[in-house]
Amino acid sequence: MPLRNANCSTGIRELPARSGHNRYSVGRWLRGNAEPKLPEFLSLVEAASRRLLDFIGTLTDPSRMATVSASWQRLELARNAAYDAAQLLDLSSVDNALSA
């Protein structure tokens, strides 16, 4: 199956620059004329979605991988902070509505 079928917010013309691969290789991979090796595939996932850690998280626990555990921990902290901030904002709007 060609990689072109993947849901990607990055334009196809941007993938070579973002992934660090030449446009001919990326074109062959997207058309299904060649298969990228795993490191090349992972760099395409990151270039296309900026969510490589989430992709890895679907396969294994990133916190147990020495090469990505620190990045995963930072991502989880940022997500938790955003979630907590959203809850605080939601609670303050409820308090404002009750006091009105």
PABA-963274 format. One record per residue: residue number from 1; residue in one letter; chain; x, y, z of N, C-alpha, C in turn. Coordinates in nm, 3 decimals, decimal comma. Layout:
PABA-963274
<NUM 'a' 'A' <X Y Z> <X Y Z> <X Y Z>>
...
***
This chain:
PABA-963274
<1 'm' 'A' <0,085 -0,118 0,000> <0,000 0,000 0,000> <0,089 0,124 0,000>>
<2 'p' 'A' <0,068 0,214 -0,090> <0,149 0,336 -0,094> <0,128 0,420 0,031>>
<3 'l' 'A' <0,234 0,486 0,072> <0,226 0,575 0,187> <0,137 0,695 0,159>>
<4 'r' 'A' <0,111 0,722 0,035> <0,029 0,838 -0,003> <-0,108 0,832 0,063>>
<5 'n' 'A' <-0,158 0,711 0,095> <-0,290 0,694 0,155> <-0,294 0,742 0,300>>
<6 'a' 'A' <-0,181 0,765 0,361> <-0,178 0,809 0,500> <-0,237 0,949 0,512>>
<7 'n' 'A' <-0,310 0,970 0,621> <-0,368 1,103 0,646> <-0,255 1,193 0,696>>
<8 'c' 'A' <-0,223 1,294 0,618> <-0,105 1,375 0,645> <-0,138 1,522 0,630>>
<9 's' 'A' <-0,109 1,600 0,733> <-0,136 1,744 0,725> <-0,021 1,819 0,657>>
<10 't' 'A' <0,092 1,755 0,644> <0,207 1,816 0,578> <0,195 1,795 0,428>>
<11 'g' 'A' <0,221 1,901 0,352> <0,217 1,888 0,207> <0,325 1,793 0,158>>
<12 'i' 'A' <0,294 1,724 0,051> <0,388 1,626 -0,003> <0,520 1,692 -0,042>>
<13 'r' 'A' <0,515 1,815 -0,086> <0,638 1,885 -0,126> <0,724 1,922 -0,006>>
<14 'e' 'A' <0,665 1,926 0,112> <0,741 1,960 0,233> <0,809 1,839 0,295>>
<15 'l' 'A' <0,760 1,720 0,266> <0,814 1,599 0,330> <0,965 1,579 0,310>>
<16 'p' 'A' <1,017 1,594 0,190> <1,162 1,573 0,176> <1,244 1,666 0,266>>
<17 'a' 'A' <1,209 1,793 0,270> <1,285 1,887 0,353> <1,270 1,854 0,501>>
<18 'r' 'A' <1,149 1,824 0,544> <1,126 1,795 0,686> <1,187 1,663 0,730>>
<19 's' 'A' <1,187 1,565 0,639> <1,236 1,432 0,677> <1,386 1,416 0,657>>
<20 'g' 'A' <1,445 1,504 0,575> <1,588 1,493 0,550> <1,623 1,396 0,438>>
<21 'h' 'A' <1,522 1,353 0,363> <1,545 1,261 0,251> <1,522 1,335 0,120>>
<22 'n' 'A' <1,586 1,288 0,015> <1,569 1,358 -0,113> <1,431 1,331 -0,170>>
<23 'r' 'A' <1,387 1,420 -0,256> <1,249 1,413 -0,307> <1,225 1,291 -0,394>>
<24 'y' 'A' <1,328 1,238 -0,457> <1,312 1,120 -0,541> <1,281 0,997 -0,455>>
<25 's' 'A' <1,353 0,982 -0,345> <1,326 0,870 -0,255> <1,188 0,881 -0,194>>
<26 'v' 'A' <1,154 0,999 -0,146> <1,023 1,020 -0,084> <0,913 0,992 -0,187>>
<27 'g' 'A' <0,932 1,037 -0,310> <0,834 1,011 -0,415> <0,816 0,863 -0,441>>
<28 'r' 'A' <0,925 0,788 -0,446> <0,916 0,642 -0,468> <0,842 0,575 -0,353>>
<29 'w' 'A' <0,871 0,619 -0,229> <0,803 0,561 -0,112> <0,654 0,592 -0,116>>
<30 'l' 'A' <0,619 0,715 -0,148> <0,479 0,754 -0,148> <0,400 0,685 -0,260>>
<31 'r' 'A' <0,465 0,661 -0,372> <0,399 0,591 -0,483> <0,393 0,440 -0,461>>
<32 'g' 'A' <0,471 0,390 -0,367> <0,475 0,246 -0,344> <0,572 0,173 -0,434>>
<33 'n' 'A' <0,662 0,248 -0,500> <0,761 0,187 -0,588> <0,882 0,136 -0,511>>
<34 'a' 'A' <0,896 0,178 -0,388> <1,005 0,134 -0,301> <0,955 0,141 -0,157>>
<35 'e' 'A' <1,017 0,064 -0,070> <0,980 0,064 0,071> <1,092 0,127 0,152>>
<36 'p' 'A' <1,058 0,224 0,237> <1,162 0,284 0,321> <1,205 0,186 0,430>>
<37 'k' 'A' <1,329 0,196 0,470> <1,375 0,120 0,585> <1,312 0,181 0,709>>
<38 'l' 'A' <1,316 0,110 0,820> <1,247 0,157 0,941> <1,289 0,298 0,983>>
<39 'p' 'A' <1,418 0,331 0,991> <1,454 0,469 1,029> <1,398 0,573 0,932>>
<40 'e' 'A' <1,396 0,539 0,803> <1,342 0,631 0,704> <1,191 0,647 0,722>>
<41 'f' 'A' <1,123 0,536 0,747> <0,979 0,540 0,769> <0,946 0,625 0,893>>
<42 'l' 'A' <1,021 0,604 1,001> <0,995 0,680 1,123> <1,020 0,829 1,102>>
<43 's' 'A' <1,120 0,863 1,023> <1,143 1,005 0,996> <1,030 1,064 0,912>>
<44 'l' 'A' <0,970 0,984 0,825> <0,854 1,030 0,748> <0,733 1,050 0,839>>
<45 'v' 'A' <0,713 0,960 0,933> <0,602 0,976 1,028> <0,617 1,106 1,104>>
<46 'e' 'A' <0,737 1,133 1,153> <0,761 1,257 1,229> <0,746 1,379 1,138>>
<47 'a' 'A' <0,798 1,372 1,018> <0,789 1,486 0,927> <0,645 1,515 0,887>>
<48 'a' 'A' <0,566 1,411 0,869> <0,429 1,428 0,822> <0,334 1,469 0,933>>
<49 's' 'A' <0,357 1,419 1,054> <0,256 1,438 1,158> <0,306 1,508 1,284>>
<50 'r' 'A' <0,436 1,510 1,303> <0,495 1,561 1,428> <0,446 1,481 1,549>>
<51 'r' 'A' <0,411 1,354 1,525> <0,357 1,270 1,633> <0,425 1,134 1,639>>
<52 'l' 'A' <0,555 1,133 1,614> <0,628 1,007 1,616> <0,619 0,939 1,753>>
<53 'l' 'A' <0,630 1,016 1,860> <0,623 0,955 1,993> <0,488 0,888 2,017>>
<54 'd' 'A' <0,381 0,948 1,969> <0,250 0,886 1,982> <0,242 0,758 1,900>>
<55 'f' 'A' <0,301 0,760 1,782> <0,305 0,639 1,699> <0,381 0,529 1,772>>
<56 'i' 'A' <0,497 0,563 1,826> <0,575 0,464 1,902> <0,494 0,413 2,020>>
<57 'g' 'A' <0,418 0,504 2,083> <0,336 0,467 2,198> <0,228 0,366 2,165>>
<58 't' 'A' <0,189 0,356 2,039> <0,091 0,253 2,001> <0,155 0,116 1,992>>
<59 'l' 'A' <0,288 0,113 1,983> <0,359 -0,013 1,966> <0,424 -0,063 2,096>>
<60 't' 'A' <0,468 0,030 2,179> <0,538 -0,005 2,302> <0,533 0,112 2,398>>
<61 'd' 'A' <0,583 0,094 2,518> <0,586 0,201 2,617> <0,712 0,285 2,594>>
<62 'p' 'A' <0,696 0,408 2,543> <0,813 0,492 2,513> <0,897 0,525 2,637>>
<63 's' 'A' <0,838 0,523 2,754> <0,916 0,554 2,875> <1,019 0,446 2,905>>
<64 'r' 'A' <1,007 0,330 2,843> <1,103 0,221 2,864> <1,211 0,216 2,757>>
<65 'm' 'A' <1,207 0,312 2,663> <1,306 0,317 2,556> <1,404 0,430 2,586>>
<66 'a' 'A' <1,529 0,395 2,603> <1,630 0,494 2,641> <1,640 0,610 2,543>>
<67 't' 'A' <1,619 0,583 2,415> <1,637 0,688 2,314> <1,525 0,791 2,311>>
<68 'v' 'A' <1,408 0,757 2,363> <1,296 0,852 2,358> <1,230 0,878 2,493>>
<69 's' 'A' <1,278 0,816 2,598> <1,209 0,828 2,727> <1,205 0,972 2,779>>
<70 'a' 'A' <1,311 1,047 2,763> <1,311 1,186 2,811> <1,212 1,271 2,731>>
<71 's' 'A' <1,209 1,252 2,600> <1,115 1,327 2,516> <0,971 1,287 2,548>>
<72 'w' 'A' <0,947 1,159 2,572> <0,814 1,112 2,608> <0,769 1,173 2,741>>
<73 'q' 'A' <0,860 1,176 2,836> <0,827 1,233 2,968> <0,791 1,382 2,955>>
<74 'r' 'A' <0,866 1,458 2,875> <0,834 1,599 2,853> <0,698 1,615 2,787>>
<75 'l' 'A' <0,669 1,530 2,690> <0,541 1,536 2,621> <0,427 1,506 2,717>>
<76 'e' 'A' <0,442 1,406 2,800> <0,339 1,372 2,897> <0,318 1,484 2,999>>
<77 'l' 'A' <0,427 1,547 3,044> <0,415 1,659 3,136> <0,341 1,776 3,071>>
<78 'a' 'A' <0,372 1,805 2,947> <0,305 1,913 2,875> <0,157 1,883 2,857>>
<79 'r' 'A' <0,125 1,760 2,823> <-0,016 1,722 2,807> <-0,091 1,733 2,939>>
<80 'n' 'A' <-0,030 1,686 3,045> <-0,095 1,694 3,176> <-0,116 1,838 3,218>>
<81 'a' 'A' <-0,018 1,924 3,192> <-0,031 2,065 3,225> <-0,144 2,129 3,145>>
<82 'a' 'A' <-0,153 2,096 3,017> <-0,260 2,150 2,933> <-0,397 2,101 2,982>>
<83 'y' 'A' <-0,405 1,975 3,019> <-0,530 1,920 3,070> <-0,570 1,989 3,199>>
<84 'd' 'A' <-0,474 2,005 3,290> <-0,502 2,071 3,418> <-0,545 2,215 3,395>>
<85 'a' 'A' <-0,479 2,286 3,305> <-0,515 2,425 3,277> <-0,656 2,433 3,218>>
<86 'a' 'A' <-0,690 2,340 3,132> <-0,825 2,339 3,073> <-0,930 2,314 3,180>>
<87 'q' 'A' <-0,900 2,226 3,273> <-0,994 2,200 3,382> <-1,011 2,324 3,469>>
<88 'l' 'A' <-0,902 2,394 3,498> <-0,911 2,516 3,578> <-0,993 2,622 3,507>>
<89 'l' 'A' <-0,971 2,638 3,378> <-1,050 2,735 3,301> <-1,197 2,698 3,301>>
<90 'd' 'A' <-1,226 2,571 3,289> <-1,364 2,525 3,289> <-1,428 2,549 3,424>>
<91 'l' 'A' <-1,355 2,524 3,531> <-1,408 2,547 3,665> <-1,433 2,694 3,692>>
<92 's' 'A' <-1,343 2,779 3,642> <-1,361 2,923 3,666> <-1,482 2,974 3,590>>
<93 's' 'A' <-1,512 2,919 3,474> <-1,632 2,964 3,400> <-1,758 2,917 3,472>>
<94 'v' 'A' <-1,754 2,800 3,536> <-1,866 2,754 3,614> <-1,886 2,844 3,736>>
<95 'd' 'A' <-1,776 2,881 3,805> <-1,785 2,969 3,921> <-1,842 3,106 3,881>>
<96 'n' 'A' <-1,799 3,158 3,765> <-1,849 3,287 3,718> <-1,999 3,280 3,688>>
<97 'a' 'A' <-2,043 3,168 3,631> <-2,184 3,152 3,599> <-2,268 3,141 3,725>>
<98 'l' 'A' <-2,214 3,074 3,827> <-2,289 3,058 3,952> <-2,297 3,189 4,030>>
<99 's' 'A' <-2,195 3,270 4,021> <-2,196 3,395 4,098> <-2,275 3,505 4,027>>
<100 'a' 'A' <-2,309 3,485 3,903> <-2,385 3,588 3,828> <-2,532 3,588 3,859>>
***
